[in-house]
């Protein structure tokens, strides 16, 4: 993989890192942004950080060379911010507005991938009050907010009573609920950089569900992240990487994306669960972890992404 790096003849490049936001993933964003800011400063960029709490571009943003959004969920990842930046012709790291909007809408993303004949779990969307369960969905099944992230609100439903109880807690009037076929298997994620897949990371939560606690709180024990995967053979690893590369093209991704999958136990088929256009970005997050295994340091990864956006600016001038 050919990485971009700073050269002596380049001017000093200013970067504004946007962080925080107003979604339930705000705290994760702040941690990710601190890592990105530190890495860019070490690499020689002129860095400013801005805690953005509403979809309004901060004063002075048009004076920086590149914007690096490190926002998880909400307006920072659903295409709103990306559209604002494009309207002002400000170069930024990551996917464009259309891809961002699509990937944030889990059901629409699933339908798009399914139409491209990529393997996805069967699912359905509930946008209004639920009074019955669709007979096509057998127990257990997965239930999660359609627009949420970081596994906030993720539940494995084992009974009708549990479904109606959890459904009321998720507040469907604010966010449609996605019901999805439960697939038993090995959970993995494949990060991509410039469309090229990185080594998959196997995710081994302490319990049966990779939920918010398993990601961040560790009340029930720490999750293990194995890169390269321990439970998959080489052919399955390559299959997962190939599917992720196809998904990149179908979703019209740019710069980076992370594709979450589960490899079915019986068939070894990797099923695509979600696509994340601004994945967690601390030095130990999943995409940076996979990049490190591929020989790409955290600082080099952040530098490359900024220079991808900076090059787009040069092409416009």
Residue, then its C-alpha position, 0 to 999 in steps of 0.5 A: x500500500x502506497x502511503x502519502x507522507x510529508x515531504x520537505x518541499x510541502x508547505x505547513x499544512x493546517x488541520x482542524x479536527x472536529x470532535x464531540x458532537x451531540x450523539x450518544x457517542x460523544x465521549x468516544x469521539x473526544x477520546x478518538x480526537x485526542x489521539x488524532x490531534x497528538x498524532x498529527x502534531x507529532x507528524x508536523x501539522x499545524x493542528x487546532x481542535x474544535x468541539x462542535x455541538x451543532x451542525x454549524x461550521x465554526x468560525x475560521x474553518x475556511x482558513x485551514x487546509x484540511x478538516x479531519x472529522x472525528x465524530x461518531x454518529x449524529x450530524x457528524x457522520x450522517x452526511x450533514x457535516x460533509x454536505x456543509x463542508x462541500x458547500x464551502x469547498x473545504x477539503x475533509x477526511x473521509x466519505x462524501x455526504x451520500x456514502x455517509x448518509x447511506x452507511x448511517x442508515x443501517x437498513x438502507x445500507x443493508x438493502x444496497x448491499x443485498x441488491x449488489x448480491x452481497x451476503x447480509x442478514x435478513x432484516x426489517x425496519x419498524x418505523x412506527x409502533x410495534x404490535x405484532x412480530x413478523x412471522x419471517x423473523x425467528x427467535x432469537x433475533x437482533x434488535x438495534x436502533x437504525x441510526x445508532x452507533x457504538x452498539x448503543x441500544x443493541x439487544x439479542x431478543x429471545x422472546x416476544x415479551x422481551x421484544x415489546x419490553x425492549x422496544x419501548x425502551x429504545x424510543x422508536x419515535x426518535x429512531x426507527x428500530x432494525x430487527x435482524x436475523x441472528x447469525x451465530x458465528x465469529x464476529x470480525x471487522x475489516x478496515x479499508x484504506x483507499x479501498x484496500x482491505x487491512x487484516x481482519x480483526x476477530x472480536x471476542x467479547x466476554x459474553x455472547x454479545x458485542x454491545x456497548x459494555x463489551x466495547x467500552x465499559x468492561x463490567x463483564x470482562x474485557x473483549x479480546x481483539x485478535x489480529x490476525x484472526x485466530x478462528x478463521x482459516x486463510x481462505x475465509x480471511x481472504x473471502x471477508x477481505x474480498x467482500x469488504x473491497x466490493x462493499x467499498x465500491x458499492x457504497x462509494x466509500x472514500x479514504x477509509x471505512x470499516x466493515x463489520x461482519x459475522x462469519x457464520x459458524x456452519x457455513x463459514x460465510x462472512x455476512x456484512x452487518x454494518x459499515x462505519x464511515x468514521x470508525x473509532x480512531x484511538x491508537x488502539x481502535x480496530x482500524x488503527x490496530x489492523x493498520x499497525x499489523x499491516x505495518x502502518x503506524x498510527x501517526x503514518x495512518x493519520x498523516x496519509x488520511x490528511x494528505x488524501x484530503x489535501x491532495x483533493x484541495x490541490x486538484x481543485x486549485 
